[in-house]
Amino acid sequence: MEKKQPGRKKKMLNDSETLDKIVALGSQGLTSGQIARCLGVSWSTIDRRRKEFGEIEEAIKKGEALGISRVANALYESATIDKNVTAQIFYLKNRSENWADRQEVVANFDLANLLSQAHGRILAPASDALELHSSIDSARGRTNVHPDERTSQNAPGEARDDLDDPDGRTGGRADGRADEDPDDLTGGRA
């Protein structure tokens, strides 16, 4: 008496009857996983067998092609015989490049050049402001003024006091009161 092997019996899936089933199931639009379930095996089994046996892979591809062919023929008949406008549009969009919704755009960018240009645009306003201050200082007869000293109309190092009025009051208000602090949310009642 022969001893039985442990585990389930190995399903090879490459016999002609099973291959015909695979073609028929594939033509109905089933995926490899769905075909596996219909044959009573796991997806990993059918995946392993299709790598082992080329005829299983061919049967799956033949089934897919047969299914696509059937749908394409039905779509074509619907578009031409039944005069279905939606089918006509769908057919044209998927079969002709001139009718496609998708258009391939190829763009080549020199990223280093773009970054350099952007850097120049960002720094240009700051250098323009420095040039403006330099030209104002030159017009006032001052040269080589440090940017922090540009606020002074007097000698370098003195604080600017533009807000002095002719009467000698400081603070810029006609009533002589001190300017309000814009950051003071208490309204001066601290």
C-alpha positions in Angstrom: 0.0 0.0 0.0 1.3 3.5 -1.0 1.6 6.2 1.5 -0.3 9.4 0.7 1.5 12.7 0.4 0.4 15.3 2.9 -1.4 18.4 1.7 -3.7 19.1 -1.3 -3.3 17.6 -4.7 -1.3 19.9 -7.0 -3.4 21.5 -9.8 -1.3 22.0 -12.9 -3.9 24.0 -14.9 -2.2 23.3 -18.2 -4.6 20.6 -19.6 -6.7 21.5 -22.6 -10.0 21.6 -20.8 -8.7 24.1 -18.2 -7.0 26.2 -20.8 -10.3 26.5 -22.7 -12.0 27.6 -19.5 -9.2 30.2 -18.9 -9.8 31.6 -22.5 -13.6 31.7 -22.0 -13.3 33.4 -18.6 -10.7 35.9 -19.8 -13.0 36.8 -22.8 -15.7 37.8 -20.3 -13.3 40.4 -18.9 -12.3 38.6 -15.7 -8.9 39.3 -14.1 -6.3 36.7 -13.3 -7.5 36.7 -9.7 -11.2 36.2 -10.7 -10.2 33.4 -13.1 -8.2 31.7 -10.3 -11.3 31.8 -8.0 -13.5 30.3 -10.8 -11.0 27.5 -11.2 -10.9 26.9 -7.5 -7.3 27.9 -6.9 -5.6 31.0 -5.3 -4.2 33.9 -7.3 -0.7 32.9 -6.3 -1.3 29.4 -7.8 -2.4 30.7 -11.1 0.4 33.3 -11.1 3.0 30.6 -10.3 1.6 28.3 -13.0 1.5 31.0 -15.7 5.2 31.5 -15.1 5.9 27.8 -15.2 3.8 27.0 -18.3 3.7 29.5 -21.2 0.4 28.0 -22.5 -1.5 29.3 -19.4 -0.1 32.9 -20.0 -1.1 32.6 -23.7 -4.6 31.4 -22.7 -5.1 34.4 -20.4 -3.9 36.8 -23.1 -6.0 35.1 -25.8 -9.0 35.5 -23.5 -8.4 39.1 -22.9 -7.9 39.8 -26.6 -11.1 37.9 -27.5 -13.0 40.0 -24.9 -11.6 43.3 -26.2 -12.4 42.2 -29.8 -16.0 41.4 -28.9 -16.5 44.8 -27.1 -14.8 46.7 -29.9 -17.1 45.0 -32.5 -20.2 45.7 -30.4 -19.1 49.4 -30.0 -18.4 49.7 -33.7 -21.8 48.2 -34.6 -23.5 50.5 -32.1 -21.7 53.5 -33.5 -22.3 52.7 -37.2 -25.5 50.6 -37.4 -27.5 52.0 -34.4 -26.1 55.5 -35.0 -25.4 55.9 -31.3 -23.6 59.3 -31.0 -22.0 58.5 -27.6 -20.5 55.3 -29.0 -19.3 57.2 -32.1 -17.5 59.8 -29.9 -16.1 57.1 -27.6 -14.8 55.1 -30.6 -13.2 58.2 -32.2 -11.6 59.4 -28.9 -10.0 56.0 -28.3 -9.0 55.1 -31.8 -7.9 58.4 -33.4 -5.2 60.7 -32.1 -7.0 63.7 -33.6 -10.1 63.1 -31.4 -8.3 62.2 -28.2 -9.0 64.1 -25.0 -5.4 63.5 -23.9 -2.7 65.4 -25.6 1.0 64.7 -24.9 2.9 67.8 -24.1 6.7 67.6 -24.0 8.4 70.5 -22.2 12.2 70.8 -21.6 13.3 73.2 -18.9 16.7 74.4 -18.0 16.1 74.4 -14.2 19.4 76.0 -13.4 18.7 78.9 -15.7 15.1 79.3 -14.4 16.4 79.4 -10.8 19.0 81.9 -11.7 16.5 84.2 -13.3 14.1 83.9 -10.3 17.0 84.7 -8.0 17.8 87.8 -10.0 14.2 88.9 -9.9 14.0 88.5 -6.1 17.3 90.4 -5.5 16.7 93.1 -8.1 14.3 95.2 -6.0 16.7 95.2 -3.0 19.6 96.4 -5.2 17.3 99.0 -6.9 16.4 100.4 -3.5 20.1 100.6 -2.5 20.8 102.4 -5.8 17.9 104.8 -5.1 19.3 105.6 -1.7 22.8 106.1 -3.1 21.5 108.5 -5.7 19.5 110.5 -3.1 22.6 110.6 -0.9 24.7 111.8 -3.9 22.1 114.5 -4.6 22.5 115.7 -1.0 26.2 115.8 -1.4 27.0 112.7 0.7 28.9 109.7 -0.5 29.7 106.2 0.9 26.9 106.2 3.4 26.2 103.0 5.3 22.5 101.8 4.8 21.8 102.3 8.5 23.0 105.9 8.4 20.8 106.8 5.4 18.0 107.9 7.8 20.1 110.8 8.9 20.1 114.1 7.0 22.8 115.4 9.3 26.3 113.9 10.0 26.8 110.1 9.8 25.8 108.5 13.1 23.2 111.1 14.1 19.6 110.0 14.3 17.2 111.4 11.7 14.6 113.7 13.1 12.3 114.4 10.1 9.3 114.8 12.3 10.5 118.1 13.9 8.2 120.9 13.1 9.3 124.5 12.6 8.3 125.4 16.2 10.8 122.9 17.6 8.3 120.4 18.8 9.1 116.7 18.0 6.7 113.9 17.5 5.0 115.1 14.4 1.7 116.1 15.9 0.4 119.6 15.7 -1.1 119.5 19.2 2.3 118.6 20.7 1.2 115.2 22.1 3.5 112.2 21.5 2.7 109.9 18.6 0.6 106.9 19.5 2.2 103.5 19.3 0.5 101.5 16.6 1.3 98.2 18.4 -0.2 99.5 21.6 -3.6 97.8 21.9 -4.5 99.5 25.2 -5.0 102.9 23.6 -2.2 104.4 25.7 -3.7 103.3 29.1 -0.9 101.0 30.2 
